Amino acid sequence: MDIDSTSKEITNREVKSSAFTALFGDPKNAAALYQALEPGEEVRPEDIDYTTLSGVIFMARKNDMAFTVRKKILVISEHQSTLNENMPLRDAIYVGRTLEKLVESRALYKNKRISIPVPEFYVFYNGAASFAAEKEMRLSDAYLVKDREPMLELRVKVININLSAGHPILKQCQPIYEYSCFIQKIRDYIITGKTRDDAVIQAISDCENEGILIEFFREHGTEASNMLFTEFNMEDALEVRGEEKFEEGMDVMLAVVSGMAADGRAAEIPRLKEDAAFLKEMMEKYKINR
């Protein structure tokens, strides 16, 4: 196995567009994270080697982060503010490409068994939507046939790192706790009426005064605020686009109604209109994201 020993730090700027991956791009923080995931396991910064593949999976703002621990454990993780049920499938693709990076292609044709690090899969969730403190997702949940024991399985542990979730990792990993405090401060300021950008700036100022993420802000400076501006503004953009899609769907519904009337199927229209109106009414009443 050939793991690049120079990959002790994440240097790809695209990967560092995420404040979370930038924070844990520091081997000291990555070591603390894994030690919290595996209590009793002593991990040092020098035990960490990054294997993150840049630009591999979908949205650049949600870059995956991968590293090995003493070249024996391969940790593949992702930080998300919106949960994605396709994470096991994405990780299956990701781990294959990561192993291609770790194993020399010519070695695959040798008869002797090739040793590889044990893969572990995590999602660190800190979205605003309510979610359990911890949940497991399985690749087999996506299989079209479920009446047999799957020959291929992949399990992803989803950990809610919001302060309100109270997951044990918040006490076991100081960088995770401080990051979650930082994000909570931003949300609290937004609730009081501040713009997202002003909320980020104020939260950074508060953290610096309270001794939270001091090294991170000192190292990244204004880049840290730019990371958060990008992430939160993209969330806004996705929310607006979701609303547009909903309106487009309603337009399609109206077009269908018109077509049915033209085809002499007017008797079926009242129930269709009733369903659409009821759906829209309920979504607005309970403030369901569109």
DOFIMI-434355 format. One line per 4 residues: number of its first residue (from 1); their letters; for each residue x, y, z of N, C-alpha, C, O. Coordinates in steps of 0.05 Angstrom, whole numbers, always signed. Example, Ala and Ser with C-alpha at 12.3 -4.5 7.8 and 13.67 -1.06 7.14 Angstrom:
1	AS	+264/-114/+156/+246/-90/+156/+264/-66/+156/+285/-66/+169; +257/-45/+142/+273/-21/+143/+258/+1/+157/+268/+23/+161
This chain:
1	MDID	+17/-23/+0/+0/+0/+0/+18/+25/+0/+38/+26/+14; +10/+44/-17/+26/+68/-19/+10/+93/-11/-6/+102/-27; +13/+102/+13/-1/+126/+22/+19/+149/+22/+40/+148/+35; +11/+171/+9/+28/+195/+7/+33/+206/+35/+15/+217/+47
5	STSK	+58/+205/+44/+65/+214/+71/+65/+244/+73/+66/+255/+94; +63/+258/+50/+64/+287/+50/+36/+299/+54/+33/+323/+56; +15/+281/+56/-12/+291/+58/-21/+296/+86/-44/+289/+94; -4/+307/+103/-11/+312/+131/-30/+335/+134/-43/+337/+155
9	EITN	-33/+352/+113/-52/+374/+115/-68/+375/+89/-58/+369/+68; -93/+384/+92/-109/+388/+68/-101/+415/+56/-102/+435/+69; -92/+415/+31/-82/+439/+18/-100/+448/-4/-97/+471/-14; -119/+432/-13/-137/+439/-35/-156/+461/-26/-170/+457/-7
13	REVK	-156/+484/-40/-172/+507/-33/-202/+500/-34/-218/+511/-19; -209/+483/-53/-237/+476/-56/-247/+461/-31/-270/+465/-22; -230/+443/-21/-237/+429/+3/-240/+448/+26/-258/+445/+43; -223/+468/+28/-223/+486/+50/-246/+507/+48/-248/+524/+66
17	SSAF	-263/+505/+28/-285/+523/+26/-306/+517/+48/-324/+533/+52; -303/+494/+61/-321/+487/+83/-306/+492/+109/-283/+483/+113; -319/+507/+127/-306/+513/+152/-301/+488/+169/-281/+485/+182; -319/+469/+167/-317/+444/+182/-292/+428/+172/-276/+419/+189
21	TALF	-289/+425/+146/-267/+410/+136/-240/+425/+140/-219/+413/+143; -242/+451/+140/-218/+467/+146/-209/+463/+175/-185/+460/+181; -229/+463/+193/-223/+459/+221/-210/+432/+226/-191/+430/+240; -222/+411/+214/-211/+384/+218/-190/+377/+197/-181/+354/+196
25	GDPK	-182/+397/+181/-158/+393/+164/-133/+396/+181/-111/+392/+171; -136/+404/+206/-114/+405/+225/-112/+377/+237/-131/+368/+250; -89/+363/+234/-86/+336/+245/-92/+334/+275/-101/+313/+284; -87/+355/+289/-92/+355/+318/-122/+352/+323/-130/+337/+341
29	NAAA	-138/+366/+308/-167/+365/+311/-178/+338/+301/-197/+327/+312; -167/+329/+279/-176/+303/+268/-170/+280/+288/-186/+262/+291; -147/+282/+301/-139/+262/+321/-159/+262/+344/-168/+242/+354; -166/+287/+353/-186/+290/+375/-213/+279/+366/-227/+267/+383
33	LYQA	-220/+283/+341/-246/+273/+331/-247/+243/+332/-266/+231/+341; -226/+230/+321/-227/+201/+320/-225/+189/+348/-237/+168/+353; -211/+202/+366/-209/+191/+393/-236/+192/+406/-242/+175/+423; -252/+213/+399/-279/+215/+410/-298/+193/+398/-316/+183/+411
37	LEPG	-293/+187/+372/-309/+166/+359/-302/+138/+370/-319/+121/+371; -278/+135/+378/-269/+109/+389/-256/+114/+417/-232/+114/+420; -273/+118/+437/-263/+124/+464/-243/+102/+474/-248/+78/+470; -222/+111/+486/-202/+93/+495/-179/+89/+475/-158/+78/+482
41	EEVR	-184/+98/+451/-163/+96/+430/-146/+121/+430/-156/+143/+424; -121/+119/+438/-103/+142/+438/-93/+148/+410/-80/+131/+397; -99/+172/+401/-92/+180/+373/-76/+206/+375/-85/+225/+388; -54/+207/+361/-38/+231/+360/-39/+244/+332/-46/+231/+313
45	PEDI	-33/+270/+330/-34/+284/+304/-17/+270/+283/-24/+269/+260; +6/+259/+292/+24/+246/+272/+13/+219/+262/+23/+207/+243; -9/+210/+275/-22/+185/+266/-41/+190/+242/-50/+171/+229; -46/+215/+236/-66/+222/+216/-53/+227/+188/-34/+242/+186
49	DYTT	-64/+215/+168/-56/+220/+140/-82/+225/+124/-100/+208/+123; -84/+248/+111/-108/+255/+96/-108/+241/+69/-88/+240/+55; -132/+231/+62/-135/+218/+36/-159/+230/+21/-169/+218/+2; -167/+254/+29/-191/+267/+17/-187/+270/-13/-166/+279/-23
53	LSGV	-208/+263/-28/-208/+267/-57/-223/+292/-63/-247/+294/-56; -211/+312/-76/-224/+337/-81/-242/+335/-105/-236/+322/-125; -265/+349/-103/-284/+351/-126/-295/+324/-135/-303/+322/-158; -298/+305/-117/-307/+278/-125/-337/+276/-123/-350/+266/-142
57	IFMA	-349/+286/-102/-377/+280/-97/-393/+306/-97/-392/+322/-78; -409/+311/-117/-430/+330/-118/-422/+358/-109/-403/+370/-120; -436/+370/-89/-433/+398/-83/-406/+405/-70/-398/+392/-51; -393/+425/-80/-366/+432/-70/-368/+442/-41/-348/+439/-26
61	RKND	-391/+453/-33/-392/+464/-6/-395/+441/+15/-391/+446/+39; -400/+417/+6/-403/+394/+24/-382/+374/+20/-387/+350/+17; -357/+382/+18/-335/+364/+12/-333/+342/+33/-335/+347/+57; -327/+318/+24/-321/+296/+41/-293/+300/+53/-276/+314/+41
65	MAFT	-289/+289/+76/-262/+289/+88/-255/+261/+95/-270/+247/+108; -231/+252/+87/-223/+225/+93/-194/+226/+104/-178/+242/+95; -189/+208/+122/-161/+206/+133/-157/+178/+144/-176/+164/+151; -132/+170/+144/-126/+144/+157/-114/+149/+184/-102/+170/+189
69	VRKK	-118/+130/+202/-107/+131/+229/-87/+109/+231/-93/+85/+231; -61/+117/+233/-39/+98/+234/-40/+79/+210/-30/+56/+212; -51/+88/+188/-52/+73/+163/-69/+47/+166/-68/+30/+148; -83/+44/+189/-98/+20/+194/-129/+24/+191/-143/+6/+184
73	ILVI	-138/+49/+198/-166/+55/+197/-170/+77/+176/-155/+97/+176; -189/+74/+158/-196/+94/+139/-223/+107/+147/-244/+94/+146; -222/+132/+155/-246/+147/+163/-256/+164/+140/-242/+182/+131; -280/+158/+131/-292/+174/+110/-316/+188/+122/-335/+175/+132
77	SEHQ	-315/+214/+121/-336/+230/+134/-346/+253/+117/-333/+261/+98; -369/+262/+125/-380/+286/+111/-396/+302/+131/-409/+291/+149; -395/+328/+128/-409/+347/+145/-433/+357/+129/-430/+366/+107; -458/+355/+141/-481/+363/+126/-500/+379/+143/-504/+374/+167
81	STLN	-513/+399/+131/-534/+414/+144/-561/+405/+134/-582/+412/+144; -561/+389/+112/-585/+377/+101/-580/+347/+98/-561/+340/+84; -596/+330/+110/-591/+301/+108/-597/+290/+80/-616/+299/+67; -581/+272/+72/-583/+259/+46/-585/+229/+49/-566/+217/+60
85	ENMP	-607/+217/+41/-610/+188/+44/-592/+172/+26/-590/+148/+29; -579/+185/+7/-561/+171/-11/-532/+169/-1/-514/+162/-16; -528/+177/+25/-500/+176/+35/-487/+149/+33/-463/+148/+26; -500/+127/+39/-487/+101/+37/-478/+96/+8/-456/+85/+4
89	LRDA	-494/+103/-11/-487/+99/-39/-464/+117/-47/-445/+109/-60; -465/+142/-38/-443/+161/-44/-417/+151/-31/-396/+152/-44; -419/+141/-6/-395/+131/+7/-384/+106/-6/-360/+101/-6; -402/+89/-18/-392/+65/-32/-375/+74/-56/-355/+61/-61
93	IYVG	-384/+94/-70/-368/+105/-92/-342/+117/-82/-321/+113/-94; -345/+132/-61/-322/+147/-50/-300/+128/-40/-277/+132/-45; -309/+107/-26/-288/+89/-14/-274/+74/-37/-250/+69/-34; -288/+68/-58/-274/+55/-81/-253/+72/-93/-231/+63/-99
97	RTLE	-259/+98/-97/-240/+116/-108/-217/+122/-89/-194/+126/-97; -223/+122/-63/-202/+126/-43/-182/+103/-43/-158/+107/-42; -193/+79/-44/-176/+55/-44/-159/+54/-70/-136/+44/-70; -170/+64/-92/-154/+66/-116/-130/+84/-112/-109/+79/-124
101	KLVE	-134/+104/-95/-112/+122/-89/-91/+110/-71/-67/+115/-73; -101/+92/-53/-83/+81/-33/-68/+56/-43/-46/+50/-33; -80/+42/-62/-68/+16/-71/-57/+19/-99/-71/+29/-117; -32/+11/-103/-20/+13/-129/-35/-6/-148/-40/-30/-142
105	SRAL	-43/+4/-171/-60/-12/-190/-47/-38/-198/-61/-58/-201; -21/-39/-202/-8/-63/-210/-9/-85/-189/-7/-109/-195; -11/-76/-163/-11/-95/-141/-36/-112/-141/-36/-134/-129; -57/-103/-154/-82/-118/-154/-79/-145/-169/-95/-163/-164
109	YKNK	-59/-148/-186/-56/-172/-201/-37/-192/-188/-32/-214/-198; -27/-185/-164/-11/-204/-149/-28/-225/-135/-51/-219/-127; -18/-248/-131/-33/-269/-118/-35/-265/-88/-54/-273/-75; -14/-252/-77/-14/-247/-48/-35/-226/-40/-38/-206/-54
113	RISI	-49/-232/-18/-69/-213/-9/-58/-186/-3/-37/-183/+10; -72/-165/-11/-65/-137/-5/-79/-128/+20/-103/-132/+22; -64/-118/+39/-76/-107/+63/-86/-79/+59/-72/-63/+47; -110/-73/+69/-122/-46/+66/-132/-37/+93/-139/-54/+110
117	PVPE	-134/-11/+98/-145/-1/+123/-174/-7/+126/-189/-9/+105; -184/-10/+150/-212/-16/+155/-228/+10/+151/-222/+30/+164; -248/+10/+133/-263/+35/+128/-285/+39/+149/-298/+20/+157; -288/+64/+157/-310/+72/+175/-323/+97/+162/-309/+114/+151
121	FYVF	-349/+99/+165/-364/+120/+151/-381/+136/+171/-396/+125/+187; -379/+163/+169/-393/+180/+187/-404/+204/+172/-393/+214/+153; -427/+214/+182/-438/+239/+174/-442/+256/+199/-455/+247/+218; -432/+280/+199/-436/+299/+222/-457/+319/+214/-452/+337/+197
125	YNGA	-480/+317/+226/-503/+333/+218/-506/+357/+238/-506/+353/+262; -510/+381/+227/-516/+404/+244/-537/+422/+231/-535/+446/+233; -556/+410/+217/-578/+425/+205/-598/+435/+226/-597/+427/+249; -616/+452/+217/-636/+464/+235/-660/+445/+239/-674/+447/+260
129	ASFA	-664/+426/+221/-686/+407/+224/-681/+388/+247/-658/+380/+252; -703/+380/+261/-700/+361/+283/-691/+334/+273/-700/+324/+253; -672/+322/+289/-661/+296/+281/-651/+282/+306/-643/+295/+325; -651/+256/+306/-642/+240/+329/-612/+246/+334/-598/+256/+316
133	AEKE	-603/+240/+358/-575/+245/+365/-557/+228/+348/-535/+236/+341; -566/+204/+341/-550/+186/+325/-568/+167/+310/-589/+158/+320; -561/+160/+286/-576/+142/+269/-558/+128/+250/-537/+138/+242; -565/+104/+242/-549/+89/+223/-564/+86/+196/-588/+81/+196
137	MRLS	-550/+91/+175/-560/+88/+148/-546/+64/+135/-522/+60/+139; -561/+49/+119/-549/+25/+106/-552/+26/+76/-573/+36/+65; -532/+17/+62/-534/+15/+33/-556/-3/+24/-569/+3/+4; -561/-24/+39/-581/-44/+31/-610/-32/+31/-628/-44/+19
141	DAYL	-614/-10/+45/-640/+3/+45/-648/+12/+17/-672/+15/+11; -628/+16/+0/-633/+26/-27/-637/+3/-47/-644/+8/-70; -632/-22/-39/-634/-44/-57/-663/-49/-67/-681/-47/-51; -666/-55/-92/-692/-60/-103/-704/-86/-93/-729/-89/-90
145	VKDR	-687/-105/-87/-695/-131/-76/-685/-133/-47/-662/-130/-42; -704/-138/-28/-696/-139/+0/-703/-165/+13/-705/-167/+38; -708/-186/-2/-716/-211/+9/-693/-231/+13/-698/-255/+16; -669/-220/+14/-645/-238/+18/-623/-222/+32/-623/-198/+33
149	EPML	-605/-237/+44/-583/-224/+58/-564/-211/+37/-555/-225/+19; -559/-185/+39/-543/-172/+19/-514/-181/+20/-502/-185/+41; -502/-185/-3/-474/-193/-5/-456/-169/-2/-432/-172/+5; -467/-145/-6/-452/-121/-2/-468/-102/+16/-491/-95/+10
153	ELRV	-456/-95/+39/-469/-76/+57/-449/-54/+65/-425/-58/+66; -460/-30/+70/-444/-8/+79/-461/+8/+98/-483/+16/+92; -450/+12/+122/-465/+26/+143/-452/+53/+148/-428/+56/+150; -469/+73/+150/-460/+100/+156/-472/+110/+182/-496/+108/+186
157	KVIN	-455/+119/+200/-465/+129/+226/-469/+159/+223/-450/+174/+218; -494/+168/+227/-501/+196/+226/-502/+207/+255/-517/+197/+271; -485/+227/+260/-483/+238/+287/-493/+267/+287/-482/+284/+271; -512/+273/+303/-523/+301/+305/-505/+316/+324/-504/+310/+348
161	INLS	-491/+336/+314/-472/+351/+330/-483/+378/+340/-469/+394/+351; -509/+382/+336/-522/+406/+347/-521/+404/+377/-523/+383/+389; -517/+427/+390/-516/+428/+420/-542/+416/+432/-541/+402/+452; -564/+421/+419/-590/+412/+430/-593/+382/+429/-609/+370/+444
165	AGHP	-577/+368/+411/-579/+339/+409/-566/+325/+433/-574/+303/+440; -547/+338/+445/-534/+326/+469/-519/+301/+464/-516/+285/+482; -508/+297/+440/-493/+273/+434/-467/+273/+451/-455/+294/+455; -459/+249/+461/-434/+248/+478/-410/+259/+464/-391/+268/+478
169	ILKQ	-409/+259/+438/-385/+269/+424/-380/+299/+430/-357/+308/+428; -401/+313/+438/-397/+342/+444/-380/+345/+469/-366/+366/+472; -381/+326/+488/-364/+327/+512/-337/+314/+507/-318/+321/+520; -336/+296/+488/-311/+281/+484/-292/+294/+463/-269/+287/+463
173	CQPI	-303/+312/+447/-286/+325/+427/-290/+355/+428/-310/+366/+420; -270/+369/+439/-272/+398/+443/-275/+413/+417/-291/+432/+416; -261/+406/+395/-264/+420/+370/-293/+419/+359/-304/+438/+349; -306/+395/+362/-333/+392/+353/-352/+410/+370/-369/+423/+359
177	YEYS	-347/+410/+396/-364/+426/+414/-361/+456/+407/-381/+470/+406; -337/+465/+403/-333/+493/+398/-344/+501/+370/-356/+522/+367; -342/+483/+351/-354/+488/+325/-384/+490/+327/-396/+508/+315; -396/+473/+342/-425/+473/+345/-434/+498/+360/-456/+509/+354
181	CFIQ	-419/+507/+380/-425/+532/+394/-425/+555/+374/-442/+572/+375; -405/+555/+357/-402/+576/+337/-426/+577/+318/-438/+599/+314; -434/+554/+308/-457/+553/+290/-483/+561/+304/-500/+574/+292; -486/+553/+330/-509/+560/+345/-511/+590/+349/-533/+602/+348
185	KIRD	-488/+603/+353/-488/+632/+356/-498/+646/+331/-513/+665/+332; -489/+636/+308/-497/+647/+282/-528/+645/+280/-541/+665/+273; -539/+622/+286/-568/+617/+284/-583/+635/+303/-604/+646/+296; -573/+638/+327/-586/+655/+347/-587/+684/+338/-608/+697/+342
189	YIIT	-566/+694/+326/-566/+721/+316/-585/+725/+293/-597/+746/+290; -587/+704/+276/-605/+706/+253/-634/+708/+263/-650/+722/+252; -640/+692/+285/-667/+693/+296/-674/+720/+307/-697/+729/+306; -654/+735/+317/-659/+762/+328/-662/+782/+306/-669/+805/+312
193	GKTR	-658/+775/+281/-662/+793/+259/-638/+802/+244/-640/+817/+224; -614/+793/+252/-590/+800/+238/-589/+786/+211/-600/+764/+208; -576/+798/+191/-572/+785/+166/-552/+762/+171/-538/+762/+191; -551/+743/+152/-533/+720/+155/-504/+730/+158/-489/+721/+175
197	DDAV	-496/+749/+141/-469/+758/+141/-462/+772/+167/-441/+768/+179; -480/+789/+177/-476/+803/+202/-475/+783/+225/-460/+786/+244; -492/+762/+223/-492/+742/+244/-466/+727/+246/-456/+721/+267; -454/+721/+222/-428/+707/+222/-407/+725/+234/-391/+715/+250
201	IQAI	-406/+750/+226/-386/+769/+237/-388/+771/+267/-368/+771/+281; -413/+775/+277/-417/+778/+306/-410/+752/+321/-398/+753/+342; -417/+729/+309/-410/+703/+322/-380/+699/+324/-370/+689/+344; -366/+707/+303/-336/+704/+304/-325/+722/+326/-307/+714/+341
205	SDCE	-335/+747/+328/-326/+765/+348/-331/+754/+376/-314/+755/+394; -355/+743/+380/-362/+731/+406/-343/+708/+413/-334/+705/+436; -338/+691/+393/-321/+667/+398/-293/+676/+405/-281/+664/+423; -283/+696/+392/-256/+705/+398/-255/+716/+426/-235/+712/+441
209	NEGI	-276/+730/+435/-277/+741/+462/-280/+719/+483/-271/+722/+506; -293/+697/+475/-298/+675/+494/-277/+653/+493/-279/+633/+507; -257/+656/+475/-237/+635/+473/-245/+610/+458/-235/+589/+462; -265/+614/+440/-275/+591/+424/-262/+592/+396/-263/+612/+382
213	LIEF	-251/+569/+387/-239/+567/+361/-217/+588/+356/-214/+597/+333; -203/+595/+376/-183/+616/+374/-162/+610/+353/-156/+626/+335; -151/+585/+354/-130/+578/+335/-141/+578/+306/-127/+586/+287; -165/+568/+303/-177/+567/+276/-180/+595/+264/-173/+599/+241
217	FREH	-191/+614/+280/-194/+641/+270/-168/+655/+265/-165/+671/+247; -148/+649/+282/-122/+661/+279/-109/+651/+254/-96/+667/+239; -112/+625/+248/-99/+614/+224/-113/+622/+198/-100/+628/+178; -139/+623/+198/-154/+628/+173/-163/+656/+169/-170/+664/+147
221	GTEA	-163/+672/+191/-170/+701/+188/-196/+706/+174/-217/+693/+180; -196/+724/+154/-220/+731/+140/-230/+708/+123/-254/+707/+115; -212/+688/+117/-221/+665/+101/-242/+650/+116/-260/+638/+104; -241/+650/+143/-261/+635/+159/-289/+647/+154/-308/+632/+151
225	SNML	-291/+674/+155/-317/+686/+151/-327/+681/+122/-351/+677/+118; -308/+682/+103/-316/+677/+75/-327/+649/+72/-346/+645/+57; -316/+630/+86/-326/+602/+85/-355/+601/+93/-371/+589/+80; -361/+615/+116/-388/+614/+126/-407/+630/+109/-430/+622/+106
229	FTEF	-398/+653/+98/-415/+668/+80/-424/+651/+57/-447/+650/+50; -405/+636/+46/-410/+619/+23/-430/+597/+30/-449/+592/+16; -425/+584/+53/-442/+562/+61/-471/+571/+67/-490/+558/+57; -474/+592/+83/-501/+601/+90/-515/+613/+66/-540/+609/+63
233	NMED	-501/+628/+50/-514/+640/+26/-523/+619/+7/-544/+622/-7; -508/+597/+5/-516/+575/-13/-541/+561/-2/-558/+552/-17; -543/+559/+24/-567/+548/+36/-592/+565/+28/-613/+555/+22; -588/+592/+29/-610/+610/+21/-617/+605/-8/-641/+604/-15
237	ALEV	-597/+602/-25/-602/+598/-54/-617/+572/-59/-635/+572/-76; -609/+551/-44/-623/+526/-48/-652/+527/-38/-670/+515/-50; -657/+542/-17/-684/+545/-6/-701/+560/-26/-724/+552/-31; -690/+582/-38/-705/+597/-58/-711/+579/-82/-733/+580/-93
241	RGEE	-691/+564/-91/-695/+547/-114/-716/+526/-108/-732/+518/-126; -718/+516/-83/-738/+497/-76/-766/+509/-78/-785/+496/-86; -768/+535/-70/-794/+548/-72/-802/+552/-101/-825/+548/-108; -782/+558/-118/-788/+561/-147/-798/+534/-158/-816/+534/-174
245	KFEE	-785/+512/-150/-793/+486/-160/-822/+480/-152/-837/+468/-167; -829/+488/-128/-856/+483/-118/-876/+498/-136/-897/+487/-144; -870/+523/-141/-888/+540/-157/-889/+528/-186/-911/+528/-198; -867/+519/-196/-867/+506/-222/-885/+482/-223/-900/+477/-242
249	GMDV	-885/+467/-201/-901/+443/-198/-931/+450/-198/-947/+436/-210; -938/+472/-185/-966/+481/-184/-975/+490/-212/-997/+485/-220; -956/+503/-227/-963/+511/-254/-969/+486/-271/-987/+486/-288; -952/+465/-267/-957/+441/-282/-984/+429/-275/-998/+419/-293
253	MLAV	-991/+430/-249/-1017/+419/-241/-1040/+434/-255/-1059/+421/-264; -1038/+460/-256/-1059/+476/-269/-1060/+469/-299/-1082/+468/-311; -1037/+464/-311/-1037/+457/-340/-1050/+430/-344/-1065/+426/-364; -1046/+412/-325/-1058/+385/-326/-1089/+388/-324/-1104/+375/-339
257	VSGM	-1098/+405/-306/-1126/+409/-302/-1139/+420/-328/-1160/+411/-336; -1125/+439/-340/-1135/+451/-365/-1137/+429/-387/-1156/+429/-402; -1117/+412/-388/-1117/+391/-408/-1139/+371/-404/-1151/+362/-423; -1144/+365/-378/-1166/+346/-372/-1193/+357/-380/-1210/+343/-390
261	AADG	-1196/+383/-375/-1222/+396/-383/-1225/+395/-413/-1247/+390/-423; -1204/+400/-428/-1205/+400/-457/-1211/+372/-467/-1223/+369/-489; -1203/+352/-452/-1208/+324/-461/-1234/+313/-451/-1240/+289/-455; -1251/+330/-439/-1277/+321/-430/-1276/+305/-404/-1295/+290/-399
265	RAAE	-1255/+309/-388/-1253/+294/-363/-1257/+313/-339/-1245/+310/-318; -1276/+332/-343/-1281/+352/-323/-1290/+340/-296/-1285/+352/-275; -1302/+317/-297/-1313/+305/-272/-1290/+297/-252/-1295/+295/-228; -1266/+293/-263/-1244/+285/-246/-1229/+308/-235/-1212/+305/-217
269	IPRL	-1235/+332/-245/-1219/+355/-237/-1223/+365/-208/-1204/+371/-195; -1248/+365/-198/-1252/+376/-171/-1234/+363/-150/-1223/+376/-133; -1232/+336/-151/-1215/+322/-131/-1186/+329/-135/-1171/+332/-115; -1177/+332/-159/-1149/+339/-165/-1143/+367/-154/-1122/+371/-141
273	KEDA	-1161/+385/-160/-1157/+412/-150/-1158/+413/-119/-1142/+427/-106; -1176/+397/-107/-1178/+396/-78/-1152/+386/-66/-1143/+396/-46; -1140/+365/-78/-1115/+354/-68/-1093/+374/-69/-1078/+377/-50; -1091/+388/-91/-1069/+408/-94/-1072/+431/-75/-1053/+439/-62
277	AFLK	-1097/+441/-72/-1102/+463/-54/-1097/+454/-25/-1085/+469/-9; -1106/+430/-18/-1102/+420/+9/-1072/+417/+16/-1063/+425/+37; -1057/+407/-4/-1029/+403/+0/-1015/+430/+5/-999/+433/+23; -1021/+449/-12/-1009/+476/-9/-1017/+488/+17/-1000/+501/+31
281	EMME	-1042/+486/+25/-1052/+497/+50/-1038/+485/+74/-1030/+500/+92; -1035/+459/+74/-1021/+446/+96/-992/+453/+98/-981/+456/+120; -979/+455/+75/-950/+461/+74/-946/+490/+86/-927/+494/+100; -964/+508/+79/-961/+535/+89/-968/+537/+119/-955/+551/+134
285	KYKI	-989/+521/+126/-998/+522/+154/-976/+512/+173/-971/+524/+194; -963/+490/+165/-943/+478/+183/-914/+486/+175/-895/+474/+185; -912/+505/+157/-886/+516/+148/-867/+494/+140/-844/+493/+147; -878/+475/+123/-861/+454/+113/-844/+464/+90/-854/+478/+72
289	NR	-818/+458/+91/-800/+467/+69/-809/+457/+43/-815/+433/+40; -810/+474/+23/-819/+466/-4/-795/+457/-20/-798/+449/-44
